[in-house]
Amino acid sequence: ERERLLSWKLLFWLYLILLFVFVVVKFDGSAEALLERMRTFRRIRAAEPDFNLNLEPLKSIRLQLDNLPQGWAVKNLAGNVAAFVPFGWLLPRSHRHLRHLLTVLILNMAGVLAGYMLLFLPWRLRNPT
């Protein structure tokens, strides 16, 4: 049983690494393209700090559903589902204490609150009232 749990944990962490590389970093096989994307992003962020900031829940999903007849919306929605379904399947198998819905909901809300605090803390430090 312990060996199987370790196998699930290893598979879960491998999945998280791949998810980060392909979804967050958007690595397509070209290191040069990745570096250029990072340089462009830094220039945009320096000029406009709130660039690409979406704080309205489900805004991007609503946009995609409104544009469903267009191929990009279907591709994006299907890609998100395909990319994140394994997370929900692997998480309870790799971490026993996350098999209970209440525990997952509490940890999820703690993560959301921590994310918002990290997002707004630099702004508050730059613009104290």
N, C-alpha and C positions, 0 to 999 in steps of 0.2 A: 504493500500500500504506500509506503514512504517513497519508494523508488518511482512509482507511478506519479505521485504528487510532484516529485522533483522533475520528472519528464514534462508534466504539464506546465510547471513554472518556467522551465527552460524554453519550451515552445511559446509561452506567453511573452517572455522577454524578447525572444527573437522576432515575434510578430510586432511588438512595440518598436523595436529598432527599425524594422523594415517599413512600418507605418510612418515613422518619423522621417526616414530617408526619402520615401517616395511621395508622401502627402505634405509634410511640413516643408522640407527642404526642396521638394520637387526635383529630385535628381533624375536626370534622363540619360545618364551615361557619359555626359560631357562635363568634365571639371571646369573647363574654360567658360562654358555657358552658365554654370552655377556661379562662378566668381563674378561674371558680368552681371548676373541677376542680383547678386548681393551688392555690388557697387551701385547699380541703378536704384535699388531699394534704399540704400544709405542716402543717396542724393535726394530722393523724394522725401524721405523722413526728415532730413535736415531742413528742407524748404517748407514742408507741411507736416508737422508732427502728428496730426490726427488723421493722416492719410490711411485709407483702408481700415477704418475703425468702425465696426458695426456693433452697436450696443442694444439694438432693438431685436428681441427674440423672434426668431423665425422669419426675419425680413428677407434673407437671401433665399430661403426655401419658398417663400411666397412669390418672390420674383421668378424663380425657376418654374413654379407651378403655373404662373401666368403666361410663361413663354414655353409651355410644354410642347406645342407643335414644332418648335425649333429644335434641331438636333442637339445643340449644346446643352440645353436644359435637361433633356432625357439622359444624356451621357453623364452630366454632373450628378444628378440625383442617383442614378444607378451606380455610379462610381462610389459615391458616399455610402450607400447602403452596402455595397460589396466590400468596401474597405473596413467598415466598422461593425458589421455583423460578427466577424470572428472575435472581436473584443468582448462582446456580450456573451459569446459562447465559451471563450477561454477563461475569462475572469473568474467565474465561480469554480471552475475545475482546477485552477492553479492556486487559488487562495480560499481555503475552506471557510474562513470567517466572512467571506463576501458572498455566501450562498443565501443570505437572508435579505429580503427586499428592504427592510427598514434600515439595516446597516449600510446598504449600498446608497439609499436615498440620503441618509445623514452625511455620509462621506462625500457624496456628490454635491450637496449643498455647501459643505465646508470648502470644497474645491472651488465652487463658483464664487463664494465670498472671498476666498484668498486670491483668486484671479482678479476680481474687481479691485481689491485693495492694492494689489501689485500694479494694476493698470493706472489707478488714480493717485497713488502715493507720489510718484515723481512729479505729477502735475501740481499737487498740493505743495510740494517742497519748492517748486519754481514760482508758484503764485500764492503765497500765504495771504490770508485775509486779515 
